[in-house]
Amino acid sequence: MGVQKKFNTTGICIPSMHYMADTTDMIGWIVEDYIEQGEYFTINRARQYGKTTTLELLYQVLKEKYIVIDISFEAADEYFRSLETLAKGLIMDISERLRSQGVQEDLCEAWESPVSEEFPLRDFGKKITALCRESDREVVLTIDEVDKNADNQIFLSFLGLLREKYLKQKSGRDYTFKSVILAGVYDVKNLKLRLHREEESKYNSPWNIAADFHVDMSLTEAGIRGMLLDYEKDYHTGMDTGYIARQLYDYTSGYPFLVSRLCKILDEQVAGSDEFPDKSSAWTGDGFQAAVRQMLYEPNTLFDDIRKRLDEYPELSEMLYALLFVGKSIAYSPDSLAMDIGIRFGIIKCADEQIVVANRIFEMRLYNFYLAEEMLESRTASAAMKIKNQFIHGKCLDMELVLGKFVEHFTDIYGDNTERFVEENGRRLFLLYLKPIINGTGNYYIEARTRSMGRTDVIVDYLGTQYIVEMKIYHGNEYNLRGEEQLKGYLDDYHMQTGYMLSFNFNKKKQVGVRKVILGDKTLIEAIV
């Protein structure tokens, strides 16, 4: 019996060892559209987005036709002490790759000859020329973790050498690599780095020869389903692979690490628990929600990295806070450093020229992060915590009672505050009230299609039952009736009979409280504060 496959979230994914989405088409596009065209380019994506695995898959395809020099700068800090140490280190690394791929001995020996101490980088360039001219196969260079030393002038000199040789080859005056692929988080084509003690900013990069890399590396719903079908062949759980794949995609938007991590939690932690004793019970909708809850409260390197970026860039944190709690529409600007960092690290993305959180998992984690910082001092959260047991009946959440008690507590604590205060803080205060009630047992997320300053829908999942709560600012009876009809349509989408509406009403003659509204076959529970 061969090695039992697993879901992998650390290091390179190997098809024979790990369950993986089929990326054959993506690898084919990269080879055909970039490498065979002789392009130099950077694969710059967020952390744990499959860059290293992509390079490994490319290596396996390319080695049949090319000499592939695949190196990494992960642990190469010592190389960048001087141009000489860089040249010597690269000669040593590349020599290993040449011999492992059966390059003729005379070329290997020439490559390994001592480098000039006076002009090490120039001599290194001559070695590249000799190798690429004399070899019976074209040579492709790939460098992983390239931005580990991207703020080093020696690294820029190395890029300058590659650029010079690339341009000369295009005009027929030199021989060099067929294609060069650099992989990292930052795009070294557009550097924004500090290289000097006086903090002079460096924006220009010798890598301006690089082609724009437009290949989508996120996993597709179909690709995720293919991975699940592979798993199902081994375990025969009886899962609805289409449904689970759709859930995985809806929550992650295809972020490779998040997909694999949820699958790993389902396979190794949810399955075998008291609630889900076997794999068949785990790979269900309820099991998936249990995996989501577990993931949202676990420490991992990706979430740690997001927290680090928020601490480093307060303007990014402020923008996310306004996006999540105030409902602001934030237009994308390519000149915004906060947006650039958020997109670079995969926290946000641009959709229809507006900034949105990159996926539902990140959004839920961010809500938890911001609310956790306020929970201890929140009078709203404290009020809910004291009576949280009243809201749970068996495995059901009494959302009507949640709304009713929120109206009471909100009126007592914040009733005299201004319209602006309520408009900017109403959603946050309700979520602060809701969080201690469902904490550790339920999840909630904001439906992206309806998030705005006028309306936000919260989807609460509590032990497999979903509740839709529309939060909105009251702007007159006609607007309210329109909102009721919108919620009715939304209930149809979710195949539900009961929905909930929380209206923040600034009319002095308003009637505070909770009422039921019957719309056809639907029941709306509306709370007015």
N, C-alpha and C positions, 0 to 999 in steps of 0.2 A: 504493500500500500504506500502511495506517495505521501508527501508532506501535506498535512491538513491545512487548507487555506484559512486565512483570517482576514478580518477587516483591519487595515493598517492606518495609523495616524502619525507614525514617526518615521522619518527618513524616506528612502525611495520605495515606491510600490513596485513589486515584481509580479508579473502576470501569473507565474507558476506558483507563487506563494500567497498572493493576496487577491481578495475580491476587488475587482476594478471595473469602472465603467469603460466601455469600448471607446478608445480615442483614436482608432485607426484613421478615420476621416480627417481629424485635426492634424495628425502627424503627416498624413499625405499632403494636405494643403501647405504645411510648412516646407516640406521637401520640394514640392513642385513650384510653389509661388515665390519662395525665398532662396533656398539653398541651390537648387538647380539653375536659378537665375543669377547666381553669383552675388547675392545681396549680403551686406553686413548689417546686422540688426541686433536689437536688445529685446529680450523677453523680460519686461518689467511688470511684475504683478505683486499683489499683496503677499504677506507672509502666509506660508502653508497653502499656497494656491496651486501646487503641483509643478512648479518650475523644474525642480531637480528630477522628478519623475519624467517630465517631458523630455529633458535632455537625455536621460537614459534610454527612453524609447526611441528618440532620434538616433542615438548611437547604434542601437541594435539594427535599425533600418539602413543607416548610412554606411556601416562598416563593410557591407557587401560590395560597395562600389568605390568608396573613398577611404583614404587614411583619415581616421578621426582622432584628433588630439583633444581629449576631454580632460580638463583640469579644473581645479577649484581654488579660490582664494580664501576658503573658509578658515584655514589655519596657516596663512602665508604672511603674517605680519612681518616676520623677520626678513622676507624678501625685499621689503620696501625701505630698508635702511639706506640703500644707495642704488644707483643704476647698476653697479657691478654685481651686488648681491641679487638684484632682480634678474639680471641676465643669467647668472649662474644657477639660481633656483629654477627658472623656467627651463633651462637646458637640461637640468637633472630630471625634472618632472616629465618633460616631453620625450626625453630619451627612453624612459620606461614605456611610454605609450607606443613609440615607434617599434621597439623590440617586441612588444606584446602583439603587434599586428603584422609581424613578419616582414618589416621593411628590410631591404637588402643591407648586408653587413657594412659595405663600404660607406653607404649613406649614414648609417648609425654612427660609425667611427668618426666621420667628418663632423657630424652634429656634435659629438662629445668632445671635440678638440677644444683646448683652452680658449677662453674669450679674452680679447684685448682688455687690459686693465685701464688703458688711457681712454679708449672709446668703446666701452662695453656694449652700449645699445646699438651703435652703428655696426659693430661686429656681429651682434645677434641678428640684425636685419640681413646681413650677408648670409648667415646660416639659413635663414628662412628662404632666401632666394635660391640657394643651392639645393635645398631639400625639395622645394616645389618644382624646380626646373628638372631635376634628375630623376625624381620619383616616377614610377610607372602608373601611379594613381594620383588624382587631384587630392588636395589636403584641405580638410575642414577643421577649424579650431572652435572649440566651445569652452567657455569659462563660466563656471557657476560661482555664486556669491561674489560677483564682481564688484559690488558696491561696498564691500568690507573695507576697502582702501581707496574709495573714490575721492576722498578729500586729501589725497596725497599727490604732490606735484610729480613725484616719480611715476605714479600711475598714469597721470596725464601725459607724461613723456612717452610712455609705452603706447597709449592710445594714438599719440601723434605719429609714432613709427608705423603703426598699422594703417593709419590714414594715408600717410605718404606712399607706402608701398601699394595700397589699393588704387590710388590715383595714377601711379606710374604704370601699374598693370593694365589699367583701362586704356592707356595710350600706347601700350605695347612696349614699354621700356623697362619692365621688371617682371619677376615671377613672385607670386605670393599666394596666400591662402585663397582657395576657391570661395569660401564663405567663412565669416566669423560671427559667432553667436555669443552674446554676453547676457547672462541671466542674473537678475537681482531685483530688489524692491524699487530702487530709484532708477530713473531713466538717465543713464550717463550721457545721453545725447543732449540733455538740457540740465546742466549742472547749476545748482544754487548752493555753493559750498564756501566755507571759510578756510583759506589756506595760509593766512599769515597772522601773526600775533596781533597786529593792529586791526584785525578783523575786516580786512578788505574782502568784499564779496566777489566770488568768481562765478559768472553766469555762462561763460563761453566754454565749449568743449570741443576737442579735436574730433569727437565722434559725430560731427554734423553730416558725415557721409552716410550715416545709417538710414536704412529704409524704415518707414513707419510700420510697426507691427500691429496688425488689426485682427489677428486671429482670436476668436472668443475661446478662452480656456475654461470657462465654467462648464459644469456638467449639464447635460440636457435631461429632461424627464425620460426620454427614450433610453439614453445611456444609463441612467440610474436603474431603470427597469431591467435592462440587460444584465446588470450586475446582480440584481436580486434574483433573476432567473437562474444565473450561475449558482448562487447560494442555494436556491430551491432544489436544484438537481442533487445537491449533497444532503440536504436535511429534510426535504419533503414536509414542510410545515403546513402547507395548504394555504399560505398567505395569499391575499389578493395583491399580486405584484404591481398591477397598474395603480391601485389605490395607494399603496405604501410609497411607490415612486412619486406619485403626485404630491403626497404629503411632504415627503423629503424635499422635493423641489420647491413647493410653496413656502416652506419654512427657511430654506437656505439659499434660494435663487441659484442653486448649482455650485455654491462655494465648496470646492472639493474636500477640504478638511472637515467642514461641518457635516457634509453628507456622510463621510466615512466615520466620523465620531459618533453620530447618532446611531448608525448601523452597528458599530462596535458596542455601544452601550446596550442596545437592544439584544444583541447576540450574547454578550458576556455578563451583563449585570441585571437587566430586566428579566430575561429568561432565567428561570431557576430561583426567582424571588418568591416570597410568600404569596404575593398577589398574582404572579404569572409563573406557575411552577414549571412550565416547559416552553420550548421554542414556539410551538403552535399558538399558545395563548399570548406569547409576547409579541409576535409579528401581527398585531391587530391595531386598530385605531386607538384603543385604550392603552395598549403597550407602547405605542408611539408617543402618546402624550406623557406617559411615565418617563420615557427616555428624554423628552424635551425638558421636563421638570428637573430631572437629574443633571442634565447638561447645564442648565441655567444657573445651578448653584455649585458647580464644580470649578475648581481653579484649573486653568490650562494656559499654555503659553500664548495662545492667540488672544484670549480675553485679557491676559496680563499686558500684552502689547497694546491693546486698545486703551486700557487704563493709563498706560505710560504716555501715550500720545495726548490724551486729554489733559494730563498733568503738565506736559511740556508745552502745549499750545492752548492756553485758556480761551483764546478766541474761537477755536474749534469747539471746545466744550460749550461755550455760550451759544454758538450757532445751533448746536444739536439740542440744547435745552429749549431754545425758542421754537425749533422745528417740532419737537416732541410734545411740549406742554402748552404752547401758545397757539400752535397751528399755523404759524407763519408760512407763507409761500416764499421761498428763498431762491431767487434766480441765480443760475450758475454764472460765475465769472472766472475766466481763465487766469486772471491776475490776482485772485485771492489766495494768499498763502494758506489760510485755514482750509479752504476747499481743496487746494492742491494736496495738502498733507492727508486730509480725510479720504480723498479718492485714492491717493498713492498707497495708503495702508488698508484699502478696501472697506473702510467704515461707512462711507457714503458713496453714492453714484449720481450721475446726471441722467435724469429721465425727462424728456420733453422740455429741456432747458431749465429744469428745476432740480434742486438738490433734494434727494431722499436718502433715508438710511438704506444701506446696501441689501439687507435681508431681514426677515422677521426675527430670526434668532438674535442678531445684533440689536435690533430694536428692543426686544424684550429684556435683553441683558442691560441695555442702557437705561431703560425705565427702572429696572431694579437698582442699578447703580445710583441714579440720581435720587430715587425715593428713599433708599437706605440711608443716605446722608441726612435726610430730613426727618426720618421716622421718629427718632428719639425726642426731637423737639416739637413735633407736630401735635397740636391739640386735637386735630381731626383724627389722626391715627390712634392716639391714646383713647379717644372716645370709642372708637370701633373695637379696640383691643379689649376693653373692659367687658363688652357684651358679645364677643365674637361667637360664643357658643349658641346664642339665640338664633343665629342665621343658618345653622346646619341641622337638617332633619334627615337622619340616616346618611345616605350618600348624595342628598340633594341640597342645593344652595337656595335659600329663600330670597331670591333677588328682589321681590316686591318689598319684603321687610327691610332689606339692605337700603333700598331707595328711601323708604319711609323714615328710617332712623337717620339716614344721611341728611334728609330735609330738616329733621328736628335739630340735629347737632350743628348743621351749617347755620341755621337761623339763629341759634343761641350764640354761636361763637363769632360768626362773620356777618350777621344780618345787617349791621349798620355800615358796612363798608361800601365804597363807591362802585359805580358801574364798571369803571376801568379795572379796579382790583378784581372783580368777579370775572370779567371777560378774560383777563390774563392769567388768572389762577384757578378758575373753577374746575377745569379738567384735572389739574394737578391735585387739588384738594379731594376730589372724588377718588382718584386713584390711590391717594394716601389713605383714604378711608377703606377702600376695597382691599388693599394689599395685606394687612394683618388678618383679614377674614379668611382669605384663600391661601395664605402663605404656606408653601411646602406641600399643598394638596392640589391647588389649581393654578392655571396659567391665564394670562390675558395678553392680548395684543391689539394694536390699533389697525383697523381696516384701511389700507393705504388709499383706496379709491374714494373714500369719503372724508379724509382728513383735511380740514380747512379751519379758518378762524370762525366760520359760522357753524360747522358741523363736524363731529367726530364720532365714529362708531367703535366701541370697544367690544371685542369678542372675548368672552370669558369662557374658559373650558374648566369645568369642575367635575372630576371623576367621570369623564366621558360625556357629560351633558354640556351643551353649549348654550350660552345666553348672550343675546345681542342687546347692548345698551347704547342708544344714540344720545350723545351729549351735544347740546346746541344752545346757541344764544337766541332768545325769543325776540323776534322782530315783527310782531303783529300776528293776528289770528290767521290771515291768509297764508302767511309764511309757515305758520305752525301746521295748518292743514296740509300744506304741500309736504312738509317734513313727515307727517304721519303716513301719507301715501308712499313716500320714498321708503320709509321703514317697512311698510307692508310689502313692497316689492322685494326688499332685501330679505324679509322672512321667507318669501316664496323661493328665493335663490337658495336659502339654507334649509328649505323644507321644514320650517318651524311654524307653530301656531301662535306663539306668544312672544312679544317683543317688549322692550323697555325703553323709555325715553326720559332723559333728565334735562329739563329746560331751565336755563338761568334767565329769569324774567325780571326786567328792570321797571315794569309798569307798577306805579304806586298802588293801583287798585287790584293788583294780582291776588289770586287766591292760592296761598301756599298750601301744599299738601300733595297727596297721591290720589289719582283717579284712574278708572278703567275706561278705555275707549274701544268700542266694538267696530271693526271695519271688515264687513263681509264675514269671512270665516276666521279672521285674525283678532286677537286680543292684544291691545297695547296698554301697558301699565305706564302712566305718565306721572312723573314727579316734577313739581314746580317749586323752585326756590327763588 
